């Protein structure tokens, strides 16, 4: 594979040069790459967007290593050209249908003098919560602290500095097959780029799309992709349930093609132009309205009614929603209060789907869009980009946290050394 | 050749090329009261040795490493094998389980050895780690089969060899030392069987410990000088034949010590205490062998019997017929690739 010349890491070269974060959303039909500039303020500025059709990934898993690597490289290169910058590291979204999300707790005695809880105790409790028995072929891909309990006082957000006899940590753990992770890592290694970190996709999307209030009051995030649907349930500000269902917008298209005996391409077209998620509220004239679509043989044309089309779509959407509800039930989350459902992803644009969701979940429903504002065309308010933008905001957060930790560790000395190092590099 | 203290015969039987070679070496320094026998399909090796031989029926040109052919040949010669064993009391069957004659014929030899009520223990030499996965898988299958026809199988894992002897040891040297250790283990078992051990070990104990006991493990260590017992014990615990973890899972552990006349009782007590510590719940049976000729030399043999198997998740090999969609499409008991409207209608008709 062709490797381009690199001019070294720009971040180290020049302190005044803008810093970039890159998000890579690996869809089953598209790979999307976003490049954003990290300013001094918290506001991100998207400077580049790149997309490529892909056949190398399916539901978050690598199906063709070479093809996948080539598709990733194409998407990132397009984003680079679009932004006129060069990037090196990517925040890669992960999560397959083998993902399992569950809640775990770990408890440690506080042994320090005066029973004072330090940062080390907090980390120890988290480690205890993350130490679950896993079969060999599985690994933890995400661990989000939910809350801490001090003795019997629960709902503590940060226990450091408090006193207690024992400290308990609750964590939302997500595991996936180790093979999925290693193959994905291998795929990124095949490109010129490096994975800065792997980010569990549903929770990253949630970070961008959901508001703090929603997370606090209880909300289900549903990101309907092409081949899979990401589900995340938040309550009291933290994730409680996450799941990836193996169905998505592609299945709607598929059903239309099979049900109406038309080609996949035509099915996709009528889905976007004519379909709706619910027959409810449609007048008789609307249902009886006919349209033409090309048959699978590619020659003849079928005359069909909108009512038939919508019925097929409605069945599939119903199906997806009932799978989500069942998942929540199985995770024991059905009794939690919820303020609403947020739908995002490409299929969230399907007409009537919000209403359908409202009926299915019996809560307010809204369309989830990236909160980021961008002058670039087709970025602001595009639910298809929720996942990719989510990776950006999660990426910024992780990078800031790492920088803080590094500073805390290194202190003044390291910073001085860094400054001298950069001065030397800049001068000579 | 019969030892008067034992009713039946004690046999050491090498099966296949490798097995015969090991037994040949053992026969060079024979124990009294023990018969040494080689069983092979290959005429070529049969001619070259001084060992008492039995050639299996058919396939005189060698079985070409095919365990199935060797198994069939041994089945055909079952009567001859039984006759050659002369009312077997205790048979140690040594064969390589890399997929040739040893793997195929050893189980049959074990079956014949048990036909008169005798005890049959197979020492299965697993292929060396660097010989490849394919042979490892084949040997696992063969060993499991052998387990069903014998009283006990002692696996010689042949792994971590370089770790044990240092990385700069030649391959030949490693093999020689391993053979030495196997020989040590076999000698110990035979000494016990022949009734030459003092304290709590004899053929009866051996029989109770080994009969239909499944997997067993062997560890051999040798040292001399002061504190020789402790050092040889440590070597036995870490010797290459022993997965130390397996010894911990044994239900009974036989400790056989051969030392000089002057071996102090305190040292023996300390040694058995440290073995007890290592093996945990297992029943400990200690025996003292006849004094060694070499001054100050101490040999310890550990035999862990009835090793509890840890259930392993096996990865199936080869192809299997997959019907319909693959399992990822089955979600929550339904195949989500089938259009929702069709599934709903089916449910409707069923109802």
Interface residues (C-beta under 8 A of the other chain):
Chain A: X59 X97 X98 X135 X245 X246 X247 X251 X254 X255 X258 X259 X311 X312 X315 X316 X318 X319 X323 X326
Chain B: X313 X328 X329 X331 X332 X336 X337 X339 X340 X341 X342 X343 X344
